[in-house]
Amino acid sequence: MNDFEMMAVIFVVAAGTMVTRFAPFAFFMSKGELPPVLTYLGNVLPAAVMGLLVVYALKDVSPLAYPFGIPEALSLVVTVGIHLWKKHFLVSMFAGTFCYMILVQTVFV
């Protein structure tokens, strides 16, 4: 691809992303209240996404091979502990990720 084609692809992808992000706000802002199904999804999707991330992160862990899942288990404990303490998804996710990276790059090399 030449430079023009690359810029066109980037523009189209960015525009598509922006439309899918802003369309719900534009559509539902004119109305007063959100439909009950959207309110329900807004309440249950954060927990569902976190569950999906946990399953995806732990799917390839083998307790029979070194390091026996220890970094993952410790990072999971840190993530859950900080989330129970602070009740903030981003803080707990970043803390768990940081803990995991430190463990696999320094302790369990």
C-alpha positions in Angstrom: 0.0 0.0 0.0 1.2 3.5 -0.7 1.0 6.4 1.8 -2.4 7.6 0.6 -4.0 4.1 0.9 -2.6 3.7 4.4 -4.0 7.0 5.5 -7.4 6.2 4.0 -7.5 2.9 5.9 -6.6 4.6 9.1 -9.2 7.2 8.6 -11.9 4.7 7.8 -11.1 2.6 10.8 -11.0 5.6 13.1 -14.3 6.9 11.7 -15.9 3.5 12.1 -14.7 3.3 15.7 -16.0 6.8 16.5 -19.4 6.1 15.0 -19.8 3.0 17.0 -18.8 4.8 20.2 -20.8 8.0 19.7 -24.0 6.6 18.1 -25.6 5.3 21.3 -25.1 8.6 23.0 -26.6 10.5 20.1 -29.5 8.1 19.8 -30.4 7.9 23.5 -29.6 11.5 24.6 -32.8 12.8 22.8 -34.9 10.4 24.9 -35.3 10.9 28.6 -34.7 7.5 30.1 -32.7 4.4 28.9 -34.5 1.3 28.0 -34.5 -1.3 30.9 -32.5 -3.8 28.8 -29.6 -1.2 28.5 -29.7 -0.4 32.2 -29.5 -4.2 32.9 -26.6 -4.6 30.5 -24.8 -1.7 32.1 -25.1 -3.3 35.5 -24.1 -6.9 34.5 -21.5 -6.4 31.7 -18.6 -5.1 33.9 -18.7 -8.3 36.0 -19.1 -10.5 33.0 -16.1 -8.9 31.3 -14.0 -9.4 34.4 -15.0 -13.0 34.5 -14.1 -13.5 30.9 -10.7 -11.8 31.4 -10.0 -14.2 34.3 -10.9 -17.3 32.3 -8.8 -16.1 29.3 -5.8 -15.2 31.5 -5.8 -18.6 33.3 -6.8 -20.9 30.5 -3.2 -21.9 29.6 -1.8 -22.2 33.2 -0.4 -25.7 33.9 -0.1 -26.6 37.6 2.1 -29.6 36.5 4.9 -27.6 34.9 7.2 -24.9 36.2 6.3 -22.4 37.6 3.2 -24.4 38.6 0.8 -21.4 38.2 2.3 -19.6 41.2 2.7 -16.2 39.5 -0.8 -16.3 38.2 -2.2 -17.4 41.6 -0.3 -14.7 43.4 -1.4 -12.0 40.9 -5.0 -13.2 41.2 -4.8 -12.9 45.0 -3.4 -9.4 44.6 -6.0 -8.4 42.1 -8.9 -9.7 44.2 -7.5 -8.2 47.4 -7.0 -4.8 46.0 -10.4 -4.9 44.4 -12.1 -5.8 47.7 -10.1 -3.1 49.4 -10.5 -0.2 46.9 -13.5 -1.3 44.8 -12.0 0.0 41.6 -11.6 -2.2 38.5 -8.8 -0.3 36.9 -6.6 -0.1 40.0 -7.0 -3.8 40.8 -6.3 -4.8 37.1 -3.2 -2.6 36.9 -1.9 -3.9 40.3 -2.5 -7.5 39.3 -0.8 -7.0 35.9 2.1 -5.2 37.5 2.5 -8.0 40.1 2.4 -10.7 37.4 5.0 -8.9 35.3 7.4 -8.4 38.2 7.0 -12.1 39.2 7.5 -13.6 35.7 10.4 -11.3 34.8 12.4 -11.3 38.0 11.3 -14.1 40.4 10.2 -17.0 38.1 12.7 -16.5 35.2 
